[in-house]
Amino acid sequence: MRLRQEQLNDHLQQQLAPVYFISSDEPLQSMETADAIRKAANNRGYIERDILTVEGQFNWGLLQAASNSLSLFTKQKILDLRMPSGKPGQQGSKAIQAYANNIPSDKILMIQSGKIDYGSRNAAWMKALDKVGVIIQIWDLSPANTLTWIARRMRQHGLRATQEVVHLLTERVEGNLLAAAQEIQKLQILFGEGKIDEQQVVESVTDSTRFSVYDLADAILLADKKRVQHILKVLQEEDTAVVLLLWSITDLARKLHQLGLGNASLINRLPRQKQLLYRSANQRLQGMDWIKLWDDLVEIDWKIKGVGQEPSKQENRIWDMFLQVSLRLCI
């Protein structure tokens, strides 16, 4: 059975499944989901917990041994299996399927996994878990969903904020929900429950935003120029590899150019919402001077490789050109 994260509390109030699988690369949401499951299990007598971490040459026989072991103090136990890579491998797949086919009555298995890829979603071990337990896939929050999450979190802490205040706080913590939760808690401690204004946020909340090159691509697709500038500023401050950034922008431009030529095959396998973003961007870019854009991307490549002036003198120019190209794709 598959559940959205927001459905979990209602589920836990009604029942407790023998297996839970949590997939996420976002640490706060993953941690809070696991905490909710452990709390519900504790309330039903599952007090003890064995933690197994899948790393290196992990011995999957430990899972079978843990499932058969007897508790010293209670009859019931949580098996907390942590699989950061999201890939159990051949031996792990067999071990998970074997567990699913012979679930012990006195154990709850909770698997905390990194984000799983497309192939793993249809793997035999995932299908086995789906039949006997609950699968919760936690996706990275979009900018709009982040706003909603922060507004709800502030209300939970007794803080009243206007939409402008929520936007300001989001701009300072986007991409880092753990920092967002900490900053909201700090606002409550500093100012108590009640109304929070923009000045209080400016004075109290540090800029803890985290972005990847994929966030930049999404901002370009949305033609959000202010967000594009903010993301590039953060990426530069974090010394993001310029080669990776060049690849991301070039890949995005190539897909948009091919889509404009009538070749939709490059985006057909993307989620529907992402396809809609590409098609909307394609409509905007009908008058794009692609030759000029390719020339600018080639020039950035040359500067990265040190062609022309000394590389040390070109760093700021490279980032300026990234901004120019990105904004041009936002027309």
C-alpha positions in Angstrom: 0.0 0.0 0.0 1.3 3.4 -0.9 0.6 6.5 1.2 1.4 10.2 1.0 3.2 11.6 3.9 0.2 13.7 5.0 -1.9 10.5 5.1 0.4 8.7 7.6 -1.0 10.1 10.9 -4.6 9.0 10.0 -3.2 5.5 9.1 -1.2 5.2 12.3 -4.3 6.0 14.4 -6.2 3.2 12.9 -3.6 0.4 12.4 0.1 -0.5 12.4 1.5 -2.3 9.3 4.2 -5.0 9.7 6.5 -3.1 7.3 7.1 0.5 6.5 9.4 1.8 3.7 10.3 5.5 3.7 12.1 6.9 0.6 13.5 10.4 0.7 16.6 12.5 0.2 15.1 15.3 2.4 16.4 14.6 6.0 13.8 16.5 8.1 10.7 15.0 6.4 12.3 11.5 6.5 13.2 11.9 10.2 9.8 13.1 11.2 8.1 10.3 9.3 10.2 7.7 11.0 9.6 9.3 14.4 5.9 9.2 13.9 6.0 5.4 13.0 8.3 4.7 16.0 6.0 6.6 18.4 2.9 4.7 17.1 4.8 1.4 17.5 6.0 2.3 21.0 2.5 3.1 22.1 1.5 -0.5 21.0 4.3 -2.2 22.9 7.2 -2.2 20.4 9.7 -0.7 22.8 13.0 -2.2 21.7 14.8 -1.3 18.5 17.6 -2.9 16.4 19.3 -0.6 14.0 20.9 -2.1 10.9 22.8 0.2 8.5 23.4 -1.0 4.9 26.9 0.2 4.0 30.0 -1.4 2.4 29.8 -5.2 2.3 26.7 -5.4 4.4 25.8 -8.8 5.6 22.1 -9.2 4.7 22.0 -12.3 6.8 21.7 -9.9 9.8 18.2 -9.0 8.7 17.1 -12.7 8.9 18.9 -13.1 12.2 17.2 -10.0 13.6 13.8 -11.2 12.5 14.3 -14.5 14.3 15.9 -13.1 17.5 14.0 -13.1 20.8 13.8 -9.9 22.9 15.3 -9.9 26.4 12.7 -7.5 27.8 9.6 -7.4 25.6 7.9 -9.6 23.0 7.8 -6.9 20.4 10.6 -5.1 18.6 11.2 -2.6 15.8 13.8 -3.5 13.1 15.2 -0.2 11.9 16.9 -0.8 8.5 18.8 2.2 7.1 19.7 2.0 3.4 21.0 5.4 2.3 21.8 4.4 -1.3 18.2 3.2 -2.0 19.7 0.1 -3.7 19.8 -3.2 -1.7 21.6 -5.1 -4.5 21.0 -8.7 -5.5 21.5 -10.1 -2.0 19.5 -7.4 -0.3 16.6 -7.8 -2.8 16.5 -11.6 -1.9 16.7 -10.9 1.8 13.9 -8.3 1.7 11.7 -10.6 -0.3 12.3 -13.4 2.0 11.4 -11.2 5.0 8.2 -10.1 3.2 7.2 -13.7 2.6 7.7 -14.8 6.2 7.0 -11.8 8.4 7.5 -12.4 12.2 4.5 -11.6 14.3 6.5 -9.8 17.0 8.5 -7.4 14.7 7.9 -4.3 12.7 10.4 -3.6 9.9 11.0 0.1 9.1 13.3 0.7 6.1 14.6 4.2 5.8 16.0 4.7 2.3 17.5 7.4 0.1 15.5 8.4 -3.0 14.9 5.4 -5.2 15.3 5.6 -9.0 12.7 4.7 -11.6 13.9 1.1 -12.0 13.8 0.3 -8.3 10.2 1.4 -8.1 9.2 -1.6 -10.1 11.8 -4.0 -8.7 10.7 -7.3 -7.2 11.7 -6.3 -3.6 9.6 -3.1 -3.9 6.6 -5.1 -5.1 7.0 -7.5 -2.2 7.0 -4.6 0.3 4.0 -3.1 -1.4 2.0 -6.3 -0.9 2.6 -6.6 2.9 3.3 -3.1 4.1 3.2 0.7 3.5 5.4 2.6 1.1 5.9 6.3 1.6 7.8 8.2 -1.0 8.7 11.8 0.1 9.4 14.1 -2.8 11.4 17.3 -2.7 9.1 20.3 -2.1 8.4 22.7 -5.0 8.7 26.4 -4.2 4.9 26.6 -3.9 4.8 23.6 -1.6 7.6 25.0 0.5 5.6 28.2 1.1 2.6 26.0 2.2 4.9 23.9 4.5 6.4 26.9 6.2 3.1 28.7 6.7 1.6 25.5 8.3 4.7 25.0 10.4 4.5 28.6 11.7 0.8 28.1 12.6 1.8 24.9 14.5 4.2 27.0 16.6 1.5 29.7 17.3 3.0 32.3 14.9 0.8 34.5 12.7 2.4 35.8 9.6 1.3 37.5 6.4 1.9 36.1 3.0 4.8 38.5 2.6 6.5 37.3 5.8 6.1 33.7 4.7 7.7 34.5 1.3 10.6 36.3 3.0 11.2 33.4 5.4 11.0 30.9 2.5 13.6 32.9 0.4 16.0 32.5 3.3 15.6 28.8 4.0 14.4 27.3 0.7 15.9 23.9 0.0 16.8 23.4 3.7 13.8 22.3 5.7 15.8 21.5 8.7 17.1 25.1 8.8 13.5 26.3 8.2 12.2 24.3 11.2 15.0 25.6 13.4 14.4 29.2 12.4 10.7 29.0 13.0 11.4 27.6 16.5 13.9 30.4 17.0 11.3 33.0 16.1 8.9 31.5 18.6 11.6 31.5 21.3 12.6 35.1 20.6 9.2 36.7 20.1 6.7 34.2 21.6 3.5 33.2 20.0 1.6 35.8 18.0 2.2 38.0 15.0 5.6 38.0 13.3 6.5 40.8 10.9 9.1 41.2 8.2 11.6 43.2 10.3 11.7 40.4 12.9 12.5 37.9 10.2 15.2 40.1 8.6 16.9 40.6 12.0 16.6 37.0 13.2 16.7 34.6 10.3 20.0 33.8 8.5 20.1 32.9 4.9 20.3 29.1 4.9 19.1 28.4 1.4 20.4 25.3 -0.5 20.0 24.8 -4.2 21.2 22.4 -6.9 21.7 22.9 -10.6 18.3 21.2 -11.0 16.6 24.0 -9.0 18.1 26.5 -11.4 16.7 24.6 -14.4 13.3 24.6 -12.8 13.4 28.3 -12.1 14.3 28.9 -15.8 11.4 26.8 -17.0 9.1 28.9 -14.8 10.7 32.1 -16.1 11.2 33.2 -12.5 14.0 35.8 -13.0 14.3 36.8 -9.3 14.6 33.2 -8.3 17.1 32.5 -11.0 19.3 35.3 -9.7 19.0 34.1 -6.1 19.9 30.5 -7.0 22.9 31.5 -9.0 24.1 33.7 -6.2 23.8 30.8 -3.7 25.5 28.4 -6.1 28.4 30.8 -6.6 28.8 31.3 -2.8 28.9 27.5 -2.4 31.6 27.1 -5.0 29.4 24.9 -7.2 31.4 23.3 -9.9 31.0 25.5 -13.0 31.4 22.4 -15.3 28.3 20.9 -13.7 26.4 24.1 -14.0 27.4 24.4 -17.7 26.2 20.9 -18.3 22.9 21.5 -16.6 22.1 24.7 -18.6 23.3 23.2 -21.9 21.2 20.1 -21.3 18.1 22.3 -20.6 18.7 24.5 -23.7 19.2 21.4 -25.9 15.9 19.9 -24.8 14.1 23.2 -25.3 15.6 23.6 -28.7 14.7 20.1 -29.8 11.2 20.6 -28.5 10.9 23.7 -30.6 12.0 21.7 -33.6 9.2 19.2 -33.0 11.2 16.5 -31.3 9.4 15.7 -28.0 11.1 12.4 -27.3 13.6 14.0 -24.9 10.9 15.0 -22.5 8.2 12.3 -23.0 9.6 10.2 -20.1 9.6 13.1 -17.7 6.7 13.5 -15.1 3.7 15.1 -16.6 4.1 18.3 -14.6 7.7 18.7 -15.8 6.6 18.1 -19.4 4.0 21.0 -19.0 6.8 23.3 -17.8 8.9 22.4 -20.9 6.0 23.0 -23.3 5.1 26.3 -21.6 8.8 27.4 -21.9 8.8 26.3 -25.5 5.9 28.7 -26.3 7.9 31.6 -24.7 11.0 30.8 -26.7 9.6 30.8 -30.2 11.8 33.9 -31.1 14.9 32.7 -29.3 18.3 33.3 -31.1 19.6 29.8 -30.5 22.9 30.5 -32.5 23.7 33.3 -30.1 22.9 31.2 -27.1 25.1 28.3 -28.3 27.9 30.8 -29.0 27.6 32.1 -25.4 27.7 28.6 -24.0 30.8 27.7 -26.1 32.4 30.9 -24.8 31.7 29.9 -21.2 33.2 26.5 -21.9 36.4 28.2 -23.2 36.6 30.4 -20.2 36.2 27.5 -17.8 39.1 25.7 -19.7 41.2 28.8 -19.3 41.3 29.9 -23.0 42.2 33.5 -23.3 42.7 35.5 -20.1 44.1 33.9 -16.9 41.4 31.7 -15.3 41.6 33.7 -12.0 40.5 36.8 -13.9 37.6 35.1 -15.6 35.7 33.6 -12.6 33.3 36.5 -12.1 32.8 36.9 -15.9 31.9 33.2 -16.1 29.1 33.6 -13.4 28.0 36.8 -15.2 27.6 34.9 -18.4 25.7 32.1 -16.6 23.3 34.8 -15.4 22.9 36.3 -18.8 22.2 33.0 -20.5 19.8 31.9 -17.8 17.8 35.2 -18.0 17.7 34.9 -21.8 16.0 31.5 -21.4 13.4 33.2 -19.1 12.0 35.6 -21.8 
